[in-house]
Amino acid sequence: MILAAAALAFTPDASASVCNLCSDPDASSLNVAGSQSAKAKKKTAVVTFKTSIRCHNCVKKITENISFEKGVKDLSVSLDEKLVTITYDPSRTDEATLAKALEKLGYTVEKVKR
């Protein structure tokens, strides 16, 4: 019964000038697209490395360590292809730093041109 009442409280009212979620009178005038475009303006770069990974523990080790490197935004590891693809913020790190981080974990690293 309480859940039904809570759900009704969050029903948007197009004629209301106050946000139903936070009671902020200015929330209806927020430029959501503007805030998204500010995020979209941040440049990212992608690099792929061929590595010497051999097992699922290697994948786990890379995922748990490289994802926390400064500037890393996204990380994917393919055990079958032995590839590590990293999306990063070039203003915070670079390919050489990311390669060194993989080498520090004990893997050989070779940049793949795509």
NUTORGU-537968 format. One record per atom (N, C-alpha, C): x, y, z; residue in three letters; atom name. Coordinates in pm, whole numbers, plus 50000, padded with zeros to 5 digits. Layout:
// NUTORGU-537968
     xx     yy     zz    r   a
      X      Y      Z  ALA  CA
...
//
This chain:
// NUTORGU-537968
     xx     yy     zz    r   a
  50082  49882  50000  MET   N
  50000  50000  50000  MET  CA
  50087  50125  50000  MET   C
  50192  50125  50079  ILE   N
  50282  50240  50085  ILE  CA
  50355  50256  49952  ILE   C
  50393  50146  49889  LEU   N
  50461  50153  49761  LEU  CA
  50374  50218  49655  LEU   C
  50247  50190  49653  ALA   N
  50157  50249  49555  ALA  CA
  50150  50399  49575  ALA   C
  50145  50444  49697  ALA   N
  50140  50587  49725  ALA  CA
  50270  50654  49682  ALA   C
  50384  50586  49704  ALA   N
  50513  50642  49665  ALA  CA
  50522  50654  49514  ALA   C
  50471  50556  49443  ALA   N
  50474  50559  49297  ALA  CA
  50393  50675  49244  ALA   C
  50280  50703  49307  LEU   N
  50198  50815  49264  LEU  CA
  50269  50948  49288  LEU   C
  50349  50956  49391  ALA   N
  50419  51080  49422  ALA  CA
  50523  51113  49316  ALA   C
  50571  51014  49242  PHE   N
  50674  51036  49141  PHE  CA
  50618  51051  49000  PHE   C
  50487  51051  48987  THR   N
  50427  51067  48855  THR  CA
  50451  51210  48809  THR   C
  50514  51227  48692  PRO   N
  50543  51362  48644  PRO  CA
  50416  51436  48604  PRO   C
  50412  51562  48635  ASP   N
  50300  51647  48599  ASP  CA
  50353  51753  48503  ASP   C
  50311  51748  48379  ALA   N
  50363  51838  48277  ALA  CA
  50333  51983  48309  ALA   C
  50226  52012  48381  SER   N
  50190  52150  48410  SER  CA
  50261  52203  48534  SER   C
  50324  52117  48612  ALA   N
  50390  52161  48735  ALA  CA
  50521  52232  48703  ALA   C
  50552  52334  48782  SER   N
  50679  52404  48764  SER  CA
  50778  52363  48871  SER   C
  50739  52266  48954  VAL   N
  50826  52216  49060  VAL  CA
  50854  52070  49033  VAL   C
  50979  52030  49050  CYS   N
  51017  51890  49030  CYS  CA
  50947  51804  49133  CYS   C
  50883  51695  49088  ASN   N
  50814  51605  49179  ASN  CA
  50909  51522  49263  ASN   C
  51034  51508  49218  LEU   N
  51129  51424  49290  LEU  CA
  51201  51499  49402  LEU   C
  51240  51623  49373  CYS   N
  51321  51693  49472  CYS  CA
  51259  51824  49518  CYS   C
  51144  51860  49468  SER   N
  51075  51984  49501  SER  CA
  51155  52108  49465  SER   C
  51240  52097  49366  ASP   N
  51320  52211  49320  ASP  CA
  51240  52289  49217  ASP   C
  51206  52414  49246  PRO   N
  51126  52491  49152  PRO  CA
  51199  52520  49020  PRO   C
  51332  52516  49021  ASP   N
  51408  52545  48899  ASP  CA
  51440  52420  48818  ASP   C
  51405  52303  48867  ALA   N
  51441  52178  48801  ALA  CA
  51378  52167  48663  ALA   C
  51258  52225  48645  SER   N
  51192  52214  48516  SER  CA
  51264  52294  48409  SER   C
  51350  52389  48448  SER   N
  51419  52470  48349  SER  CA
  51562  52422  48323  SER   C
  51600  52310  48380  LEU   N
  51735  52258  48358  LEU  CA
  51752  52214  48215  LEU   C
  51869  52241  48160  ASN   N
  51900  52199  48024  ASN  CA
  51972  52066  48030  ASN   C
  51898  51959  48022  VAL   N
  51957  51826  48033  VAL  CA
  52048  51799  47915  VAL   C
  52009  51837  47797  ALA   N
  52092  51816  47678  ALA  CA
  52224  51891  47693  ALA   C
  52222  52008  47753  GLY   N
  52344  52084  47773  GLY  CA
  52440  52014  47865  GLY   C
  52389  51951  47969  SER   N
  52477  51881  48061  SER  CA
  52535  51756  47995  SER   C
  52459  51692  47907  GLN   N
  52510  51575  47837  GLN  CA
  52614  51616  47734  GLN   C
  52594  51728  47669  SER   N
  52690  51770  47569  SER  CA
  52822  51810  47633  SER   C
  52817  51860  47755  ALA   N
  52941  51892  47825  ALA  CA
  53021  51765  47850  ALA   C
  52952  51657  47883  LYS   N
  53021  51530  47902  LYS  CA
  53071  51476  47770  LYS   C
  52993  51495  47666  ALA   N
  53031  51443  47535  ALA  CA
  53152  51517  47478  ALA   C
  53175  51640  47522  LYS   N
  53287  51717  47471  LYS  CA
  53421  51664  47520  LYS   C
  53421  51591  47631  LYS   N
  53545  51533  47680  LYS  CA
  53593  51431  47579  LYS   C
  53716  51448  47536  LYS   N
  53769  51357  47435  LYS  CA
  53821  51230  47501  LYS   C
  53801  51120  47431  THR   N
  53856  50993  47474  THR  CA
  53932  50933  47357  THR   C
  54022  50845  47390  ALA   N
  54100  50773  47290  ALA  CA
  54089  50625  47323  ALA   C
  54112  50542  47223  VAL   N
  54104  50397  47240  VAL  CA
  54234  50336  47191  VAL   C
  54287  50244  47270  VAL   N
  54407  50170  47231  VAL  CA
  54383  50022  47257  VAL   C
  54437  49938  47169  THR   N
  54425  49793  47185  THR  CA
  54565  49734  47188  THR   C
  54586  49646  47286  PHE   N
  54714  49579  47302  PHE  CA
  54696  49429  47288  PHE   C
  54788  49365  47217  LYS   N
  54798  49218  47215  LYS  CA
  54884  49183  47335  LYS   C
  54837  49094  47419  THR   N
  54907  49062  47544  THR  CA
  54935  48912  47555  THR   C
  55004  48876  47658  SER   N
  55039  48736  47682  SER  CA
  54947  48669  47784  SER   C
  54821  48715  47793  ILE   N
  54729  48655  47890  ILE  CA
  54698  48512  47848  ILE   C
  54676  48423  47949  ARG   N
  54655  48282  47920  ARG  CA
  54530  48222  47983  ARG   C
  54475  48288  48085  CYS   N
  54364  48225  48156  CYS  CA
  54268  48331  48211  CYS   C
  54162  48283  48273  HIS   N
  54062  48373  48330  HIS  CA
  54117  48454  48446  HIS   C
  54215  48399  48517  ASN   N
  54277  48475  48626  ASN  CA
  54356  48593  48570  ASN   C
  54415  48577  48452  CYS   N
  54484  48688  48387  CYS  CA
  54385  48800  48355  CYS   C
  54270  48761  48301  VAL   N
  54165  48858  48268  VAL  CA
  54122  48932  48394  VAL   C
  54101  48858  48500  LYS   N
  54059  48918  48627  LYS  CA
  54165  49013  48680  LYS   C
  54291  48973  48673  LYS   N
  54401  49055  48722  LYS  CA
  54408  49188  48646  LYS   C
  54395  49180  48514  ILE   N
  54399  49302  48433  ILE  CA
  54278  49389  48461  ILE   C
  54161  49329  48465  THR   N
  54038  49405  48489  THR  CA
  54042  49476  48624  THR   C
  54087  49407  48726  GLU   N
  54089  49465  48860  GLU  CA
  54196  49572  48877  GLU   C
  54301  49568  48798  ASN   N
  54410  49664  48816  ASN  CA
  54407  49779  48715  ASN   C
  54390  49749  48590  ILE   N
  54398  49853  48487  ILE  CA
  54276  49945  48490  ILE   C
  54162  49893  48527  SER   N
  54042  49978  48532  SER  CA
  54057  50092  48633  SER   C
  54151  50080  48727  PHE   N
  54171  50185  48827  PHE  CA
  54288  50276  48793  PHE   C
  54351  50255  48678  GLU   N
  54458  50347  48635  GLU  CA
  54396  50483  48606  GLU   C
  54472  50587  48634  LYS   N
  54424  50723  48612  LYS  CA
  54387  50743  48465  LYS   C
  54267  50795  48440  GLY   N
  54223  50827  48306  GLY  CA
  54151  50716  48232  GLY   C
  54149  50595  48284  VAL   N
  54082  50483  48215  VAL  CA
  53931  50498  48231  VAL   C
  53861  50499  48118  LYS   N
  53715  50515  48117  LYS  CA
  53644  50382  48094  LYS   C
  53703  50295  48013  ASP   N
  53641  50166  47983  ASP  CA
  53752  50066  47949  ASP   C
  53723  49940  47972  LEU   N
  53823  49836  47952  LEU  CA
  53752  49708  47910  LEU   C
  53806  49644  47806  SER   N
  53754  49512  47769  SER  CA
  53873  49420  47742  SER   C
  53858  49297  47785  VAL   N
  53964  49198  47771  VAL  CA
  53907  49077  47700  VAL   C
  53975  49034  47592  SER   N
  53934  48915  47518  SER  CA
  54040  48807  47538  SER   C
  54004  48706  47613  LEU   N
  54096  48595  47638  LEU  CA
  54124  48518  47509  LEU   C
  54021  48496  47429  ASP   N
  54037  48421  47304  ASP  CA
  54136  48488  47209  ASP   C
  54126  48619  47195  GLU   N
  54213  48692  47105  GLU  CA
  54338  48749  47173  GLU   C
  54340  48739  47307  LYS   N
  54449  48793  47390  LYS  CA
  54464  48943  47372  LYS   C
  54349  49011  47361  LEU   N
  54349  49155  47340  LEU  CA
  54294  49229  47461  LEU   C
  54353  49343  47488  VAL   N
  54305  49434  47591  VAL  CA
  54277  49567  47521  VAL   C
  54152  49611  47524  THR   N
  54112  49737  47462  THR  CA
  54076  49834  47573  THR   C
  54140  49951  47571  ILE   N
  54122  50050  47676  ILE  CA
  54075  50182  47616  ILE   C
  53967  50234  47670  THR   N
  53921  50369  47635  THR  CA
  53968  50458  47749  THR   C
  54035  50568  47714  TYR   N
  54096  50652  47818  TYR  CA
  54086  50800  47782  TYR   C
  54107  50882  47882  ASP   N
  54110  51028  47868  ASP  CA
  54255  51067  47839  ASP   C
  54285  51113  47717  PRO   N
  54424  51145  47682  PRO  CA
  54483  51263  47759  PRO   C
  54400  51339  47826  SER   N
  54453  51448  47908  SER  CA
  54502  51397  48044  SER   C
  54471  51271  48076  ARG   N
  54510  51215  48206  ARG  CA
  54611  51102  48196  ARG   C
  54620  51037  48079  THR   N
  54715  50928  48061  THR  CA
  54745  50912  47913  THR   C
  54834  50819  47880  ASP   N
  54867  50795  47739  ASP  CA
  54892  50646  47717  ASP   C
  54913  50610  47591  GLU   N
  54931  50469  47555  GLU  CA
  55053  50408  47623  GLU   C
  55162  50483  47629  ALA   N
  55285  50431  47690  ALA  CA
  55264  50399  47837  ALA   C
  55194  50485  47908  THR   N
  55167  50463  48051  THR  CA
  55080  50340  48070  THR   C
  54980  50324  47984  LEU   N
  54891  50207  47995  LEU  CA
  54966  50079  47962  LEU   C
  55054  50083  47862  ALA   N
  55136  49966  47828  ALA  CA
  55226  49929  47944  ALA   C
  55287  50029  48008  LYS   N
  55374  50003  48123  LYS  CA
  55296  49941  48238  LYS   C
  55172  49985  48257  ALA   N
  55089  49929  48364  ALA  CA
  55061  49781  48339  ALA   C
  55037  49745  48213  LEU   N
  55016  49603  48179  LEU  CA
  55145  49523  48197  LEU   C
  55256  49581  48156  GLU   N
  55385  49513  48172  GLU  CA
  55419  49494  48320  GLU   C
  55383  49592  48401  LYS   N
  55408  49584  48545  LYS  CA
  55334  49466  48608  LYS   C
  55222  49429  48547  LEU   N
  55145  49313  48594  LEU  CA
  55206  49182  48548  LEU   C
  55307  49189  48460  GLY   N
  55378  49069  48417  GLY  CA
  55346  49021  48277  GLY   C
  55281  49103  48196  TYR   N
  55241  49061  48062  TYR  CA
  55325  49131  47955  TYR   C
  55346  49060  47844  THR   N
  55407  49126  47730  THR  CA
  55298  49205  47659  THR   C
  55337  49317  47600  VAL   N
  55239  49408  47542  VAL  CA
  55287  49454  47405  VAL   C
  55196  49447  47307  GLU   N
  55225  49497  47174  GLU  CA
  55102  49571  47124  GLU   C
  55120  49697  47084  LYS   N
  55007  49777  47037  LYS  CA
  54956  49721  46905  LYS   C
  54822  49712  46895  VAL   N
  54759  49664  46773  VAL  CA
  54705  49785  46700  VAL   C
  54737  49794  46572  LYS   N
  54686  49904  46490  LYS  CA
  54550  49865  46436  LYS   C
  54452  49952  46457  ARG   N
  54315  49925  46411  ARG  CA
  54268  50035  46323  ARG   C
//
